Amino acid sequence: MIPVVDVDIRELEMKAVQDVVKSKYLVEGPNARAFEEKFAKFSGAKFASTIVNGTCALHLAMVALDIGPNDEVITTPYTFVASSNTILFSGAIPVFADIDRETYNLDLEKIEEKITEKTKAIMPVHIFGNPCDMKAIMDIAEDRNLIVIEDCAQGHGAKIDDTHVGNFGSVGCFSFYGTKNLVGGEGGAVITNDEDLFEKMISIKNHGRSPAGGYAHYYVGFNYRMTDMTAAIMNVQMDRAKEILSKRHYTGDKYRKALSELEDIDIQKVLPGHQHSDYIMAPLIINEKFSQNEVIEYLKSKNVGSRSIYSKLSYQQPCYQDLSSWHLSKVIEYPDYSKVKCSTAEYVAQNHFEIPMVTSLTDESINYIIDVLGEFFK
Ligand SMILES: Cc1ncc(COP(=O)(O)O)c(C=O)c1O
């Protein structure tokens, strides 16, 4: 089976981990500092900090930006549930706006419709690595005095006119979870161009300490540090980022060219001047003659890995449909998420299918996948 997930880890990463273990400096240390320098350079941000994972990166950003109880944060329901969960963690209220059918990202008009006087922030998610229309989102945010936190968990290498995603809002939050373009097993990072905010985040992620360490705590902080084993893997991944990302872009471009010929499916639209990270390729079935399940099963029968991702939207998850088990529901009044409806997101959730984008794909396997889809949709 050609896999949808295949982790690109080599001898170099293994050696880097062994070196850390041998050094006995297992906690966040020299490798984390080296990685931060590389990641800041890679993303073009002034400041970057390692974080234990992408979920904590988002939560940290929320807390550092004082987004808290009863503030509303507008986000997409078509994402991994962690995006909106981090809004809940900080006591704020996720407000789901519908997405655009072509890009799968937040629909600008729907964002505007959801703004109230309680809205404090917008959390755009560059879904599958497709950059949101950040210039337009920043215009809305600046007009209404709203904070923007970018969920870049899937966006390594995604750019808008050469600016890496994560540089438009106040903070960009990344994940290096084991399936991502650049992997650390678990792992995350925040980037920002605001020095004060950066100082606050690196303190809060380390129990509210000053950079000198010790046992004075200036903020009620968390332990969101990364181990130096993870940072060592990330260091090697950064050195290999160009190689890894160009392989993904090569595959993405081949798919976009060939699959746009098929009338029954649409490929996620990349806006002009935008560079997709090519993390996930998930075409959309636009002919009701075909079902998501049918396509996925057909691909699998031909040894092509396929699946749906987020076929349940965040507000459709059982924990949102009934929030009573969430401890803050005792003190915060949440909307009834069982009444929320984002019809475009529901359509995309039920009609997309993922195909392999892994770096181990050969030209032969890419062509084979294209042919198999061509046969199915002929
Ligand atoms: C869009 C999105 N946001 C947030 C996260 C959370 O990141 P992590 O798994 O590193 O906590 C993920 C993924 O894993 C994600 O895909």
The ligand as an SDF file (V2000), in Angstrom:
LIG
                    3D

 16 16  0  0  0  0  0  0  0  0999 V2000
   -4.2900   22.3910   12.5570 C   0  0  0  0  0  0  0  0  0  0  0  0
   -3.6850   21.8430   13.8000 C   0  0  0  0  0  0  0  0  0  0  0  0
   -3.6870   22.5930   14.9160 N   0  0  0  0  0  0  0  0  0  0  0  0
   -3.1230   22.1590   16.0480 C   0  0  0  0  0  0  0  0  0  0  0  0
   -2.5130   20.9300   16.1200 C   0  0  0  0  0  0  0  0  0  0  0  0
   -1.9430   20.4710   17.4020 C   0  0  0  0  0  0  0  0  0  0  0  0
   -0.5820   20.1850   17.3350 O   0  0  0  0  0  0  0  0  0  0  0  0
    0.0600   19.0500   18.2610 P   0  0  0  0  0  0  0  0  0  0  0  0
   -0.4410   17.7310   17.7910 O   0  0  0  0  0  0  0  0  0  0  0  0
    1.5300   19.2130   18.0350 O   0  0  0  0  0  0  0  0  0  0  0  0
   -0.3180   19.3490   19.6520 O   0  0  0  0  0  0  0  0  0  0  0  0
   -2.4860   20.1150   14.9710 C   0  0  0  0  0  0  0  0  0  0  0  0
   -1.8780   18.8280   14.9300 C   0  0  0  0  0  0  0  0  0  0  0  0
   -1.4300   17.9720   15.1980 O   0  0  0  0  0  0  0  0  0  0  0  0
   -3.0790   20.5820   13.7890 C   0  0  0  0  0  0  0  0  0  0  0  0
   -3.0670   19.8440   12.6770 O   0  0  0  0  0  0  0  0  0  0  0  0
  1  2  1  0
  2  3  1  0
  2 15  2  0
  3  4  2  0
  4  5  1  0
  5  6  1  0
  5 12  2  0
  6  7  1  0
  7  8  1  0
  8  9  2  0
  8 10  1  0
  8 11  1  0
 12 13  1  0
 12 15  1  0
 13 14  2  0
 15 16  1  0
M  END
$$$$
